Amino acid sequence: MSVTNDIALPATLTSLSPLAEWLAHQLDPLPVDEAWRFALDLAACETATNIIRYALHEDTRALFRVEFIASDAGVRLRFTDAGAIFPAERLAAARNEAFEDDALLAESGRGLRLILLSVDRFDVQRRDGQNIATLEKGWSEQKSKNPPTGR
């Protein structure tokens, strides 16, 4: 099974609601529980917020794109933007920090830590002048017992 859809949104915080609605629509046919959905939605919202604020600087003329890819392994979300280069050292620092309550309350890097806690894999690469952020979340145990047969 492989399902791919995409959406392009302007770099404004008002894009978060349409993104959440679009993602909910993509997840509707999948037999995953609410905790699984919430975790992916949280990671997607944090990723989009970072892109809107720090890569595209809330420039309403700029767009970012999100691809939804469902496969037998899980769901992959791929965010693409042509904004400022993502500081790789921030992701490395977030990965190296202990996930303690105090660290989650700190403003700097909190979003990255939430993303890392919510998905199985998070990566950001720079290719051809674009940032490509990839979130991957494997199927929960419930989903593995009842894999999708298509849409």
Phi, psi and chi 1 to 4 in degrees:
 res  aa     phi    psi   chi1   chi2   chi3   chi4
   1 MET       -  137.8  178.3 -157.2   68.0      -
   2 SER  -150.4  124.4 -179.9      -      -      -
   3 VAL  -125.5  128.5  176.4      -      -      -
   4 THR  -132.1  130.1  -56.4      -      -      -
   5 ASN  -140.1  160.0  -70.1  -52.6      -      -
   6 ASP  -145.4  164.4   67.8  -23.1      -      -
   7 ILE  -147.0  146.3 -172.1  171.4      -      -
   8 ALA  -117.0  134.7      -      -      -      -
   9 LEU  -133.4  149.0  -63.4  162.3      -      -
  10 PRO   -72.6  155.2   19.8  -25.1      -      -
  11 ALA   -80.6   67.4      -      -      -      -
  12 THR  -137.5  148.3  174.2      -      -      -
  13 LEU   -63.4  -19.5  -66.7  174.6      -      -
  14 THR   -68.7  -10.5   58.5      -      -      -
  15 SER   -76.5  -13.4  -68.8      -      -      -
  16 LEU   -65.5  -39.5  -63.8  176.7      -      -
  17 SER   -65.8  -48.9  -69.1      -      -      -
  18 PRO   -60.2  -35.6  -22.0   30.1      -      -
  19 LEU   -62.9  -45.2  172.2   62.2      -      -
  20 ALA   -62.8  -41.1      -      -      -      -
  21 GLU   -64.8  -43.4  -69.4  172.7   19.3      -
  22 TRP   -63.5  -43.9  174.6   80.7      -      -
  23 LEU   -65.1  -41.3 -177.6   57.5      -      -
  24 ALA   -60.0  -40.3      -      -      -      -
  25 HIS   -63.4  -39.3  178.1   71.0      -      -
  26 GLN   -66.5  -34.9  -56.2  -53.4  -51.8      -
  27 LEU   -84.9  -18.2  -64.6  173.2      -      -
  28 ASP   -48.3  -47.4  -84.1  -13.4      -      -
  29 PRO   -78.2   -3.1   25.4  -30.8      -      -
  30 LEU   -92.5  133.1  -57.3  176.3      -      -
  31 PRO   -82.8   70.0   29.3  -32.3      -      -
  32 VAL  -119.7  153.9  -68.4      -      -      -
  33 ASP   -81.9  171.7   62.3   29.0      -      -
  34 GLU   -64.5  -34.9  -73.4  -57.3  -47.4      -
  35 ALA   -62.8  -41.6      -      -      -      -
  36 TRP   -63.1  -47.8 -166.5   98.0      -      -
  37 ARG   -61.0  -45.6  -69.6  173.4 -166.1  -98.5
  38 PHE   -60.0  -44.0  177.3   79.2      -      -
  39 ALA   -61.6  -44.7      -      -      -      -
  40 LEU   -67.3  -41.7 -175.3   62.6      -      -
  41 ASP   -61.3  -43.2 -174.3   62.6      -      -
  42 LEU   -60.8  -46.9  176.6   62.7      -      -
  43 ALA   -63.3  -40.1      -      -      -      -
  44 ALA   -65.2  -42.7      -      -      -      -
  45 CYS   -64.1  -43.7 -178.6      -      -      -
  46 GLU   -64.3  -41.4  -71.3  -65.7  -25.8      -
  47 THR   -63.4  -46.8  -58.3      -      -      -
  48 ALA   -63.0  -41.3      -      -      -      -
  49 THR   -61.1  -43.5  -60.5      -      -      -
  50 ASN   -61.4  -42.7  -75.5  -19.6      -      -
  51 ILE   -63.6  -47.7  -69.8  168.0      -      -
  52 ILE   -61.6  -47.0  -68.7  165.6      -      -
  53 ARG   -79.0  -47.5  -76.3 -168.5  170.6  158.0
  54 TYR  -101.6  -28.4  -54.1  116.3      -      -
  55 ALA   -91.8  -43.2      -      -      -      -
  56 LEU  -107.4   -2.9  -61.4  174.9      -      -
  57 HIS    52.7   39.6  -52.8  -70.4      -      -
  58 GLU    52.5   37.3  -60.7 -173.8   48.4      -
  59 ASP   -83.5  107.7  179.3   -8.5      -      -
  60 THR   -64.7  -15.0   57.2      -      -      -
  61 ARG   -83.1  -18.4  -63.0  166.2  -64.7  165.0
  62 ALA   -86.8  147.3      -      -      -      -
  63 LEU  -118.1  151.5  -63.3  175.2      -      -
  64 PHE  -124.3  153.4   65.8   97.8      -      -
  65 ARG  -118.8  144.5 -176.0  171.4  170.0 -131.8
  66 VAL  -128.3  129.0 -174.0      -      -      -
  67 GLU  -108.4  137.8  -68.0  176.6  -88.5      -
  68 PHE  -109.9  121.9  175.2   90.8      -      -
  69 ILE  -127.7  113.7  -55.6  153.6      -      -
  70 ALA  -105.3  134.6      -      -      -      -
  71 SER  -140.1 -177.7   69.9      -      -      -
  72 ASP   -64.3  -19.2  -69.5  -23.9      -      -
  73 ALA   -87.8  -26.3      -      -      -      -
  74 GLY   152.4 -153.1      -      -      -      -
  75 VAL  -115.9  138.6  168.6      -      -      -
  76 ARG  -122.7  130.9  177.4 -178.3  -54.9  151.9
  77 LEU  -112.0  128.7  -64.4  176.4      -      -
  78 ARG  -119.8  114.2 -171.8  171.5   19.3 -134.6
  79 PHE   -96.8  134.7  -69.4   76.1      -      -
  80 THR  -129.7  131.8  -54.4      -      -      -
  81 ASP  -146.0  157.6   69.3   84.7      -      -
  82 ALA  -107.2   34.3      -      -      -      -
  83 GLY   -91.2 -161.6      -      -      -      -
  84 ALA   -58.3  148.5      -      -      -      -
  85 ILE   -63.3  132.7  -63.6  173.0      -      -
  86 PHE   -69.1  129.2  179.6   82.7      -      -
  87 PRO   -74.0  101.4   23.5  -28.0      -      -
  88 ALA   -57.1  -29.8      -      -      -      -
  89 GLU   -65.9  -26.9   64.0  -83.8    5.7      -
  90 ARG   -69.2  -39.8  -64.6 -168.5   78.0 -171.7
  91 LEU   -67.3  -41.5 -180.0   56.3      -      -
  92 ALA   -61.6  -41.8      -      -      -      -
  93 ALA   -64.4  -42.0      -      -      -      -
  94 ALA   -63.2  -36.9      -      -      -      -
  95 ARG   -69.0  -31.1  -77.4 -170.1  169.0  123.3
  96 ASN   -87.2  -11.6  -70.0  -30.4      -      -
  97 GLU   -82.3  145.4  -69.2  178.6   12.1      -
  98 ALA   -69.7  142.9      -      -      -      -
  99 PHE   -88.5   79.4  -70.6  108.5      -      -
 100 GLU  -108.2  158.2  -62.1  173.5    4.3      -
 101 ASP   -55.8  -39.7  -70.3  -17.1      -      -
 102 ASP   -61.9  -39.2  -69.0  -11.1      -      -
 103 ALA   -67.0  -35.2      -      -      -      -
 104 LEU   -71.3  -21.6  -71.9  173.9      -      -
 105 LEU   -83.5  -17.3  -65.2  176.3      -      -
 106 ALA   -71.1  136.3      -      -      -      -
 107 GLU   -65.2  -48.5  174.0   62.6   26.7      -
 108 SER   -71.0  119.4  178.9      -      -      -
 109 GLY    85.1   -0.8      -      -      -      -
 110 ARG   -60.9  -43.5  177.6  177.4   44.9 -152.4
 111 GLY   -60.1  -43.0      -      -      -      -
 112 LEU   -63.0  -40.9  -72.6  174.1      -      -
 113 ARG   -65.5  -39.3  -72.5 -172.5  -70.5  -85.8
 114 LEU   -63.9  -40.6  -72.7  173.1      -      -
 115 ILE   -61.1  -47.5  -67.1  167.3      -      -
 116 LEU   -63.0  -32.5  -68.3  170.6      -      -
 117 LEU   -76.3  -21.9  -74.0  170.5      -      -
 118 SER   -95.2  -23.8  -60.0      -      -      -
 119 VAL  -125.2  166.6  -64.9      -      -      -
 120 ASP   -79.9  -28.0  -61.1  -39.7      -      -
 121 ARG  -149.3  136.0 -178.3  175.5  164.7  -91.6
 122 PHE  -138.1  131.2  176.0   67.9      -      -
 123 ASP  -147.8  147.3 -174.5   45.2      -      -
 124 VAL  -129.7  129.3 -178.4      -      -      -
 125 GLN  -128.3  157.3  -61.8  179.1   -3.9      -
 126 ARG  -112.4  118.7 -177.0   83.5  175.0  175.4
 127 ARG  -137.7  132.7  -89.1 -170.6 -103.5  147.6
 128 ASP    50.0   42.3  -59.6  -35.0      -      -
 129 GLY    76.6   13.1      -      -      -      -
 130 GLN  -127.8  147.2  -64.6 -168.3  -40.4      -
 131 ASN   -86.0  134.0  -64.0  -51.3      -      -
 132 ILE  -124.7  106.6  -58.7  167.9      -      -
 133 ALA  -100.7  127.8      -      -      -      -
 134 THR  -119.8  127.8  -56.3      -      -      -
 135 LEU  -111.8  134.5  -52.5  171.3      -      -
 136 GLU  -130.7  135.4  -68.3 -178.7    1.3      -
 137 LYS  -136.1  118.7 -173.3  158.3 -177.4   65.4
 138 GLY   -75.1  161.8      -      -      -      -
 139 TRP   -62.9  144.3  -59.9  124.7      -      -
 140 SER   -70.8  169.6   63.9      -      -      -
 141 GLU   -57.5  -39.5 -171.9  173.3  -50.9      -
 142 GLN   -58.3  -43.8  172.9 -172.6    8.1      -
 143 LYS   -68.8  -36.8  175.0   79.9  169.0   83.2
 144 SER   -63.7  -29.2  -62.6      -      -      -
 145 LYS   -78.1  -18.1  -67.6  177.5 -177.2  173.6
 146 ASN  -140.0   70.0 -172.6   19.2      -      -
 147 PRO   -65.1  150.6   22.2  -29.1      -      -
 148 PRO   -67.9  154.4   24.9  -32.3      -      -
 149 THR  -108.6    5.3   57.2      -      -      -
 150 GLY   126.1  179.1      -      -      -      -
 151 ARG  -112.4      -  -70.7  178.5   81.3  154.0
